[in-house]
Amino acid sequence: MSGSSLRTTSRCRLTRAGAIRLPSYSRSTRCRQPNSSRLPVFYKHRDLLFYPAWVFTVPNVILRIPFSIIESIVWVLVTYYTIGFAPDADRFFKHLLLVFLIQQMAGGLFRATAGLCRSMIIAQTGGALFLLIFFVLGGFVLPKVFIPNWWIWGYWISPLMYGYNALAVNEFYAPRWMNKFVLDQNGVPKRLGIAMLEGANIFVDKNWYWIGAAGLLGFTIFFNVLFTLSLMYLNPLGKPQAVISEETAKEAEGNGHSKGAIRNGSTKPKDGSHNKEMKEMRLSARLSNCSSNGVSRLMSIGSNEAAPTRGMVLPFNPLAMSFDNVNYYVDMPAEMKHQGVQDDRLQLLREVTGSFRPGVLTALMGVSGAGKTTLMDVLAGRKTGGYIEGDIRIAGYPKNQATFARISGYCEQNDIHSPQVTVRESLIYSAFLRLPGKIGDQEITDDIKMQFVDEVMELVELDNLRDALVGLPGITGLSTEQRKRLTIAVELVANPSIIFMDEPTSGLDARAAAIVMRTVRNTVDTGRTVVCTIHQPSIDIFESFDELLLLKRGGQVIYSGKLGRNSQKMVEYFEAIPGVPKIKDKYNPATWMLEVSSVATEVRLKMDFAKYYETSDLYKQNKVLVNQLSQPEPGTSDLYFPTEYSQSTIGQFKACLWKQWLTYWRSPDYNLVRYSFTLLVALLLGSIFWRIGTNMEDATTLGMVIGAMYTAVMFIGINNCSTVQPVVSIERTVFYRERAAGMYSAMPYAIAQVVIEIPYVFVQTTYYTLIVYAMMSFQWTAVKFFWFFFISYFSFLYFTYYGMMAVSISPNHEVASIFAAAFFSLFNLFSGFFIPRPRIPGWWIWYYWICPLAWTVYGLIVTQYGDLEDLISVPGESEQTISYYVTHHFGYHRDFLPVIAPVLVLFAVFFAFLYAVCIKKLNFQQR
């Protein structure tokens, strides 16, 4: 048997050993992401001197060991005997030890990657780059003798080389290999095991099993030490640094404050304070100038008193909301059923009656678990599950959620916005999607919408932050208080009549809360109906409300009415209850109210505040008011809109595409990183496989060329799949809020997300193809170059859409990465490279035809080599043409090429279509 014959045979045999790489790569995302997500907490603990860095590393390593043991045992039990490795017990346990060490090495590698990169997207790309180097230079895809001299160092630093050699030595020193003999090129008998190792350029020394095991252990220690050092000396990439307005910065600089001393614009202005006071006085005067029919005009404020006025507030209809005997149920939790509860439903709201009116700021309050947010979600139509009973009316007409969404706004507590757009762009996006083309008899042109956006920014005091990026909460961009005001502004530009605000002051200090409440008050003074849930407010914030709806635990009303000056009416109501202590001087009435209406007080007084309220005169007055508001006023009509959304489907798509373009353009940690990764991969593979396309002497060389093309597409494709997932996941959270607000339907959004990837992947494929094609010296014909570009482009595209689809069917991108990685092994196994199609078992051949990567490999091979008539040597057979070898060894036929092209396009379309359908149908934000 010739040396080439031994080498080719051993490569086929050692495909078994190559299975170790796939679980390592599939677990790469799982190893890396938890560490990346925990790093912000660690940095906080480190800076506060909680513990040294090694205290964080050691538990990470130790706690991972039991899981690695279980995974290794399961993997080896499933694969060892089914593949057909040597059945000896000692070799089985040695194989198990190596798989365990490979897992520990991979875990250390990706911990180090997370610590060095410190960003989810960069860590995924960095991990893929390291893995590519280790994979290509590990001695399997490219045998040691074929590695260029300038890359031979990569062979010795590849952990997979040590694992690959150790696994091969463990297998081929088994008696079934060593007890058989073959003839070498000189006719001298040689043991088959030794011949197989030599043919595959693997070390034949038996001690290489322990050398490989020691190497894996050493790399495990090295990577974990590197991770610890990165934790000690590296800082987060982004710091929680709030954006301040230009006005605040100038005032601070003028008063001798350095920029570094400014935090959230807390420096008090000295110069120019008179102008600011005059501006606020003019704003208050403007806001109070609302006509009786609800059409108010709000003139813009110039930089001085003599500035001319411009624009106007868009007309809106002041609408009241009334609700009578509202009940809300959810399915009884299984835990409560196990405790003996027999009911099938759990009631969270019980006979809630009340009303919200224009120009009145209402507070929804109660202890934790009382149901205040639940009531707001029920009234706003934001509940995605449960059972609602009762009568809810808008201006006397039964509430219809489809039309109600067009005249209402909902400010969520979490302040969810796209991070890569500016404040003004966020408002423009919301306004152009939600404002109709006509309100009453007034045409709403684009210029009027832009004026309205500018005036809303002024109303909520964001005009000096118009060009600031929103950023990620607590990391970059706006401060918490500024994000709260942006949330309010995003809803205001929709020109709503009713606005719900969930905990608008949550997480804010006293000054920031006061700024937000001033914004809320300005909004109410325009004549809109505003309702806020609030939790333990300060005296100043509490007394800025006009009315209070107070709930007790169990979702029952115990007070609904006016607060009065200094909360006097509310205080008088509770003080009139026998046994309730009087409020102390200067005591917070909100705190006192929650204390005296607590469950403990009810037990002490042996009474039910809800029943007391139902027998009070206040309840009767509210019932009368609700009955009045439940009757439509003469001459009015129910809400009606000719279309479900303000904009047409094309208009929705254009707006979504506009925002996606801005987001992608301002996301260097996504696009620049994946572009850099592609460039490095192209240069790496081009230099490793330098001019290999001109050297077609035997089947082994042809196999290496095919392996190079396959490896490049697989790693870049998987990197595209991994890096797109955090971006899509963040935007999907924003999508849930925007869809619930009735801004657009799911399909225009999904199509915009799909379309925006097309030009970026095109640019990525262009320079990748030029570099790889030139450096590997494939045949320079226009047809072959175009086919190489076409196949690479749609392969990168369907991998990207596959990552997007994985996010759309998963609750978060961590689960999505695990789901996507689970199929990478199958893609790899059934690609037709490691196991040619004729050798795939008949009961598995169906998966070959639905494997996207198999069609990519098919296309690459048949377009580059399916028509070549050059002779090559094939081990154990006579010389044959390349086209004949490709047809009979791989099972690829050139006349099948017209089918390959549309199938690759269909894979991209299929994954994009699944993404769009899942985005539309699935909702992982349960309320």
N, C-alpha and C positions, 0 to 999 in steps of 0.2 A: 504493500500500500504506500503510495507516494506521500511526501510531506504535505502537499496541498490537499490530498485526499484526507489525511488525518486531520488537517486543520478545519476543513469544511465539515467533516463528520463530527468533530468535537464541538464545532459551533452549533450544530443542530442539537447535539446532546445537551450542551450546556445552556440551551434555552431554558431548561428546567431550573438550573441554578439562578438564572436571571430573574425568576419570579420574586426574588427578595427585593428588587428595586421598586416594584409596584406598590406594595403596602407602605414602603417608606415614603414614596411620593404622595400616595393617597392620604397618608396621615400628616403630611406637611402642613396643611391648613389647620388641622385640629391642634397640632403642637404649637403653632405659631400664634394663632388668634387669641387664645385665652391669656397668654402672656402679654400680648399687646394691649388687650382690654384692661388688664390689671395694673399696667404701668402707671397710669395717672394717680392711682391710690398709693402705689409704692412711693412715687416721687414726693407726694405730700407727707407721707410718714417719714421718709428720709430727711426731708428738709426740717421737719420738727424733731429730728434726732430720736425717733422711736426705737430704732434698731439699726445695726450695720447691714450692709447689702447681703452678706453671706447668709444671714438669718432668713432672708427672703428666698435665696437660691436653694438651700438645703431642703426645706420642706417641699419645694416644687419637685425636686428630684426624687425624694423618698416617697412622696404620695403617688408619684407616677409609676413606681415600680410594680405594685400589685396589679394595676391595670395592664401593664406591659406583659407581665407573666401570664395573665389570663389570655390576652390577645395572642401572644406567641404560642401558647399551648393549642388554642383553637386553630390558629393558622397552620401549624405543623401537623396537627391531627387530620385536618381536612386535606392538606396538599401532599404530605410526604408519601404515603402509600398509594394514593390515587395517581400521582404522577409516575411513581415507580422507582423511587430512590432505593438505595441499598437497604434491605430489610433488617440489617443487624441492629440490635438494641443499642449498642454503644454509639453507633453512627447516628441513630435517631436522636439520642440525647445530645450528642455533639452538635447536630444540626439545630436542635432546639436552642441550645446555648448561643449559637451564632445569631439566630433570628432575634433572640432577646437582646443581645449586645447591639445589633443593628438598630433596634428600636430605641435603645438608650442613646446611641450615637445620634440618631435622627432627632430625638427630643432635645438633646443638648445643642445640636446645630440650629434648630429653629428657635430655641430660647435665645441663643446668641444673636441670631438674626433679628429677633424682636427687640432685644436690648440695643443693638447697634442702629437699627433703622428708626425705631420709636414711632412709627406710623403704620397703620394697618396696610395701606396700599403699598407703601415703600417696602414694608417687611415681606409682603407676599411676592413682590418682584425680586427683592434681594434673595429670598429663599429659593425662588425658581432659578435664579442665575447661578447660585452656588450649586444647586442640584444638577443643573445642566453640565457644569464643568466636571463635577464628580462623575456624572453619568457617562459623558462622552469619553473622558479620559480614564475610566475605570477598567479598561482592558477588555470589555465585551463588545461594544459597538465597533471600536477601533483597537485591534490587538496591539500589544506593546511595540512590536517591530515596525508597525506602520505609523506610530505617533511621531511627528516631526521633532527634530532635536530641540527646537526652541520651545516645545510644549512638554518635553519629557518630565520636567519637574512636576507638572500637573498630575502625572500618573502616580507619583510617590506621595502626593498630598491628598489623593482621593481616598476617602474612607471606604468607598464602595469597592475599590481595588482590593483592599485587605479582606473584606467580606467575601468578595467573589472568589479570590484565590483560596481562602480557607474552606469555603463550601465545596469548591471543585476538588481540592485535595482530599477532603473528608469523603467525598463520593467515589473518586476514581482509585483510591487505595483500598476499596472493598475487594474481598476475595473474588467476586464474580468478574471484576475487571482485571485484577492482577494475575489470575490463574489462566488467562487466555493470552495467546501470543500472536503477533502479526510480524510481517517482514517490513523492514524499513527500506529506504531507497537503495541501500547497498546489499539488500538481501539477507541482512542479519536479523535473527529473531529478536523481538522486543515485546515486553509485556504491554498488553492493550491499554491498561490504565496510564502507564508512563507515556505511551505514544499519543494518547488522547490529550494529555496535559501539554506535551511538547507541541502538538499540532495547534493548540489554542493559545500558545505563548504564555502558559501558566507555569509557575515555579513547580518543579518536580520534587523538591525536598519535602519529605513527610512532615517536617517540623513547621511547615508554613501554616498548618492548621492553628498551632498555638501562636505563631507570629501574627497571623491575621486576627485571632481573638484578642491578643494583647494590643494590637494596633487599634482595634475598635474601642477597647477600654480606654486607651490613651486619648483617642479623639473625644470620647465621651467626657473625660476629665477636662481636657483642653477647652472644649466648647462651653462647659459649665463655668470654668474659671473666667473665660472671656465674657460670658454673660454677667458674672459678678462684677468684673472690672467695668463693664459698660454701665451697670447700675450705679457704681460708685462715682464715676467721673463724667458721665454724660447727663445733660439736662433735657427736659422735654423740648420738642421742636417748636411748639407754640405755647405761649404763656397766656393765662387768662388776663388779658389787658383790654380794658374797655375803651371804646372810641369816645372821644369828647368832641364837642362842637368847636368850630373855629373861634367863635365868640368867647367861649370859656377859656380857650388856650391863650388868646390875645389878652384877655383880662388878667389871667394868671401871670403871664409874662410881664405885663405892665406893672404888676404889683410886686415884682421881684421874685416870683415863684418859678422854680425850674419846672420843665415839663415832666420830669420824673416824679415831682411831688404831687402832680395832679392825679386824682383818682375819681373817676366817674364825674368829673366836673364839679367837685365839691367845694372848690375855692369860691369864696363869696366875692362878687364884683364890687368894686369901689367906683372906678371911673365909669361914667355913662349909666349909672343906676337910675338917674332921672328919666332918661330915654326909655329904659326898659319898663319902668312903672307906667309911663304914659302909654307905651305900647299895649300893656296889659289892660289899662283902663279903656283904651279904644276898642280892644278886642271884646271886653265884657259888654261894652255899649252896643257893639255890633251884634253880639250873640243874643242880646235881649230883644232885638228889633225883629220879632217874628210876627207875621200877620196872622189874623184869626183863622184864615182858611188853610193854614199850615204851610204856605209857600213863603219861605224866609229868604231874605237876601243878605249875603255876607260879603262885604267889600274887603278887598285885600288891603294889607297894611304896608305902607312904604317904610323906608328907613327913617323918615322924619314926618312931622305933622303936616307938612304942606304937600306930601306926595299925593299924586292923583290916585283915585280908586280905580279898580278894574275887576272884571269878572263878577260872578255871583254864585251863591249856593244853589244847587239844583233843587227844584221843587220836589216835595215828598208829601205823602198823606199821613198825618198823625193817626196812628191806629192804637186802639186799646185791646188788650187781651184779657179775657175772662175765662175762668175754669171752675167747674162745679163738680164736687164729689169725684175727684180724680183718684183712682186706685191703680197701683202698679204691682205686678207679681212677677216673680221669676220661678223657675223650676226649683224645687226643694233640693239643696245640696245633698250629695250622697252621705257626707259626714253626719248631717243632722238626722237623716233617716236611720243611720246606724245607731244613733243615740235614742231611737224610739219614737221620733216624730212621725206621725201617720199621714200628715197632709202632703199633697202632691205639689203645692205651691207655697212659696214664701212671700208674704206681703211686705213690701218696702214702703209704700205710700198708702195712707188710709184716709179716705173721705176729705181730701184737701180741696178747699174752696178759697178763691181769692181773685184778685184782678191787678193788672198793671196798666198804668195810664200814661198818656203823653206828657212830657215835661215833669214827670215824677221819677225820682231816683229811689228805687226799692231795693232793700237789702234782704237777702235770703240767709237766715242764720239758724244755728242749731249746734248741738254738740256733735262730735265726730260720730258718724253712723246714723245721724238723724234723717238723712235723705235729702239734704239741700241740693247737692249736685245731681242727685237722681231726679228730683223734681224739675230742675232746670233742663236736664236732658230730655225728660218726657215732654215738657212743654215746647222745647225747641225742635223736637222730632229727631234727636240725635241717638236715640236708643237703637241698638242693632238686634236686641232680643228682648224677651219678656212679654208680658201681657198688660195692656193698658185699657182701663175702663174710665168712663166719665165723659163730661161734655167740655170741650175746649173750643172757644170761639174767638174769632178775630173781627173786631168791629161789628159784632153781632152775628156773624156768619160762621157756620161750622168750619173749623180749621182743616185746610187741605195742604198737606205737606209739600206737594209739588209747587203750589203757588206761594206758600208761606216762605219757602227758602229764598224766593226772589225779593222779599221785602224785609227779611230779617238778617241779622248778623250774630255770629257766635264767636266770642273771644275765649279760646281755650286757655287753660292754666299753663300749659307747657310752652307756649309761644313758639310754635313750629313754623319755620320759614326756610326758604332755600338759602343756603349760606353764601353762595357765590354771586348774588345780585345785590345791588345797592338799595338803600331805603327808598329812593324815588322810583327806581325800576320795579320794586315790589309793589308799590302803590299803582304805578301805571299798569302793570300786569293785571292786578285785581280790578282796576277801574275799566279797562278795555274789555275784559271778559264779562263783567257783571252789570255794567251800565247798558241799558238798551239804547237803540238808535233814536227813540222818541219817548218823551215823558209828557203825557197829556198832549197839548198842541205844540210843545216845544221840541225842536229838532236838537238832538244831542250830537254835535259834531266832534271830531277828534280834538279840535282846539278847545272846545268847552270842557272836554274830559281832562285835558292837560291842565287847564286853569283850575278845575275842581280838585285835581290831585295836589296842586301847589297850595291851595287854600286849606285842604285837609292837613297837609304837613304843617302849615302855620297854626292851625287849630290845636294840634296835639304837640306843638312845639318841637317839631323835628326838622324844620326848614334848614337849620344850620348843619344837619347831618345828612343832607340829601344824597351826597355822593359817597357816603361811608358804606362799606360792605357789611352785610348783616352778620356773617360769620357763624361759627359754631358756638353754642351756649357754653360759657365758662372757659373757652379756649381762645377764640379770636372774635373780633368784631364788636358788636354792640354790648353794652352792659345789660344786666337783667332788667333794670328799670326802663332803659331805652327800648328793649325788645318788647316790653309790655305796651309801651306807647305805640310801637309799630304794629303790634297785634290789633290794637284798637283802630289805628289808622287804616289798616288793610280792610277792616270791616266797614269803616265809615265811607271809604271811596265807593262802596257799592250803593251808597245813598239809602240805607235801610231805615225803616220806620221803627223797628223794634230791635234792640240789641241786648244780647245776653252776655254776661261777663263772669267767667268762673275764676274766683279768687284773684282779682286783678292786683292785689297788693301782696300776694304770697311771695315769700323769700326776699322782700325788700326791707331796707332800713327805713327809719322814720322820714328822712328827707325824700328818698326815692318814692316812698308810698304817697307822700303829700303831692309830689309832682304828678304821679299817675292819677290820683283822685282829682286833681285840678283838671286834668284832661277829661276825666269822666264827667265832671261837673259841667265843663264847657260843652260836652256832647249833649247832656240833658237839656241845657239851656237853649239848644237849637230846636227844641220841641219834640225830641224823640223819646220813645219809651225805653228806659234802660233798667235792667235788672242785674244785680251782682250778688253772687254768693260771697260771703265774707266770714272770716274765722278770727275771733278775738281781736277786733280792731282797737286802735287807740281812741281816745275821746274825740280828738279832732276829726279823724276819719269817720267814726261812727255818726257824729252829728252832721256830717255833710250829706247824709241820707235823709230823704223825706219820709219814707214809710218803711215799715219792717214787717216781714213775714217770718215768724219764728216757729221752728219745728222741734218736737221732742223725739227722742229715740223711738223708732217704730213708725216714723213718717206721719205724725199727727200734728195739726196746727194747734199752737197754744197762744198765739197772738198774731193778729193781722190788722194793722192800722197805722195811723200817723205816729211819728216820733214826737213831734212838737219841738218847740225851742228848748234847747238843753235837755232833750229827750223827756220833757216833762210829762207828756201824755202817756208814754209807755211806763214811766216810773209810777205815775198815779194808778195805772191799771193794776200793776203787780202789788203795789203797797196796799191796795184795797182788799187783797186776798187775806183772810184771817190767818195770822201766824207768820206771815212773811215780814222779815225785819225791814226797817226803813233803810234807805240808802245813806251812806255816810257822806259827809261834805267832801267835795272834790274827788269822789270815787268814780271810777269809770263805769258809766251806766251799762255798757255792753257786758263787762265782766260781772257786774252785780246781777244783771238780768239772767245770765247763764247760771250763776250760782244759786239764785233763789228758785229757779225753775228746774233744778236738777232732779234726778231720780231719788237721790238721798233726801231732798226736801219733800218730795211727794210721799215718801215712806214715813218721814217724821210727822208730816201734817195729815197723813192718811187720806189723801185726796189725789185726784187725777186732774192735772192742769188742762188737759184736752177737753174733758167733760165740763170743767168749769167754764172754759172758753165757749163751748157750745150752748151754754145757758146764759151767756152774758149778752148785754145790749149791743156790745161791739160786734158780736157774731151776727146778730139780727141786722145791724146796719150794713155789714158786709154782704149779707145775703140779698138785701134790697139793691145794693149797688151792683152786685153780680147779675141780678135779674134785669136791671136796667141796661147794663152793658151787653147782655145777651140778646137784646132786641136791636135789629138794624135801624139806624136813623132813616127817616123818610128821605127819599130822593137819592139814597146811596145804592150801590150794587156790590155784589161779591167780587173779590179779587179775580181777575182774569188776565191771562197772558196767552197770546196766540201760539207761542212756542215754549218748549220746556226750558230752554236756555236762552240767555240774552243774545248770544251770538250764534251764527250758523256753524255747522260742523267745520267748514273751511276756516271760518274766523277763529274757532277754538284751536284748530290745528296750527294756524299761523302764530297765535299767541303762545301756545305751548312750545312751538319750535323756536320762537324768539328767546324765550327764557332758557330753554335747553342749550341754545347756542351760546348764550352768555355764561351759563354754568360750566359748560365744557371748556370754553375759551379761558376761563379764570380758574381752572383746576389743574395747575401744573403738577401737583402730586399724583394726578391720574394720567393725563395725556403725556406730559414730559417724561414721567417715569416709564410708562410702557413704550414710548418711542425710544428712550435710552436703552431699555432692555432689548428691544428688537435690534437696535444698532449694534449693541455689544454681542448679541447672539450671532448676528450675521458676520461680524468681524471674527468672532471666536471660531465659528464653524468654517469660515472661509480660510482662516489661517491654519486650522487643524487639517482640513481636507484640501489643502492648497493644490490646485490644478489636477485634482484626482480624476476629473472627467476625461482627461486625455490618456489615462493609463488603464486600458481595458484588456488586460492579459488573461485573466481567469475569472471564475465565478466568485471567488472570494473578494476580489477588488470590486466587482459589480455589486456584491452584497453590501460592501462598506459605503459605496456611493448612495445606494438606496437607503441605507441606514442613516446617512447624513441628512438626506432630504426629509426622511420620515421624522427624525429627531427634531429638526428645526421647526417643522410645522407643529408637531405635538407640543413642544415646550412653549413656543410663542402663543399657540392657541390656548393652552391651559393657563398661561399668564394672563391673556386677554380675558378669559373666563373668570379668573380670580379677582383681577383688579377692578372689573366693572361692577362687581357685586356690592361693595360698600357704597359706591356712587348711586346705584339704583335703589339700594335700601334706604338711604337718606332721603332721596327724592320721593320714594313711595310714602314715607311718613307725611311729607308735605302734601302729596296727592290725596291722602285720606281726608285731610282737613279741607282741601280745596274742592274735592268732589262733594263732600257733605255740605259745603256752602253753596252748591249749585253753580260752580263756576264753569264746569264743562263736563262732558261725558267721558267715560274711560277710554274709548277708542281713539279720539284725537290725541289725547295725552300719550297713549301707548305708541301710536304711530310716530309721533314726534320724537319719542325716546329712541325708537328703532331707526328712524331716518338720520338722526344726528350722528349716529355711529358710522354711517356709510362714508362720508368724506375722510374722517379720521383714520379708518381702517384702510382706505384707499392710499392715503399718504404713507402709512406704515408699510403696506405691501410694496409700494413703488420702490422705496430705497432698499428694502430688504431684498427684493428680487434682483435689483441691479447689482448689489454687492455680492450676494451669494452666487448668482449666475456667472459673474465675471471671475470671481476668485476660484471657484471650483472648475471653471473652464468647461462648461457644458457647450453643446453645439450652438454656434451663433447663427441660428436661422430665425426669421421673424415668427414663423408658425410655432416653433418649439418654445421660444421666449414668451410668446403670448399665452400659450397653454400653461407654462410654468407660472406666469403672473395670475392668470385666471383661476387656476386651481388653488394657489396660495391665498388669493384674495377671498374667495368664498369659504375657504377653510378657516381663515382667521375670523371671518364674519360669522359663520355658524357657531364657532366656539364662543364668540362674544355674546351672541343671542342665546346660546345655551346657558351661559352664566346669568343673563337677565331672566331667563325662564326659571332657573333654579331659585332665584330670589322671589319671583312671583308666586311660587307654590310653597314657600317657607315663611315662617313667622319673622325671621330675622336673617341677616347675612351669615351669621355663624352656622346656623342650621343649613342654610343654602350651600355654604362651602363644603360641608360634610356630604350633603346630598350629591353635589356635583362631583366631588372627589370619588364617591363610591362608584361612579360609572367610568372614571378615567382608566381604572384597571381593566374593565371590560373592553373599552375602546382600544387599549393597548394590546390586549390579548388577541382580539379578533380583527386587528388591523390588516392582517395578511402578511406582515413583515416577520414577526417571530415564528408564526406558524403559517406557512403558505396555505392558500385556500384548498388545494387538493388534499392536504393532510388534516384539515379540520374534520372532526367526527360528524357523521351525517346528522345526528340529532342536535348539533349545535350550528349547522351551516345557516340556519334561518337568521341567527343573530349577526352573522357576517354581513348579510345583505342589508341589515338595518343599522349597521355600525357606520357612522359618518366618516370616521378616520379610515376605514377600509376603502371607501370610495376615493378618498384623497390619495392614499398610497397607490391604488389602482391607476388613477389618472396620472400621477407623477411618473410612475414606471413606464406605462404604455406610451405616454407622449414623448418621453425622452429616449426610450430604448426599444420600443415596440417595432420600429422599422429599420433598425441597424442590422446589417448583414456581415459585420466583422466577426471573425472567428475567435472564440475564447476556449480555454481548456476547462473542462468540467471533471472533477475528481471521479474516477471509476467509470468514466464514459469517454467516448471519442470527442474530438473537437466539434463544436457546433456553433451556429450563429447566435448572436445575442438575442435576436427576435425569437428564434426557436427556443432558447433557454427560458426567456421570459414567459413564453406561452405555455411550456410544458412544466416548468418548475413552479412558477407562481400562478399559473392558470389564467393569465391575462391575455385578452384578445384585442387587437387594435380596432377591429370592426365594431367593438363595443363602445368606442369612444363617443359616438353621438348620444349615447345614453348617459354617460358619466357627467357631461356638462349640465344638463337640466336637473339631474339628481342632486348635484352639489348646490345648485340654486334652490332647489326645493327644500333641502335641509335647512338652509338659512331662512327661507320663508316659513317653514314649519315651526322652527324654534321661536321666530318672531311672532308668529300667529298664536302659539301657545302662551307666550308672554302676555300678549294683548288680552287673550281670553281669560287667563288667570287673574290679571290685574282687574278686569271687569267683574268677574264672578266671585273671587275670593276676597275676604276682608278679615285680616288678622288683628284689627283694632276693635276689639269687642268692648261695648259700653253697656 
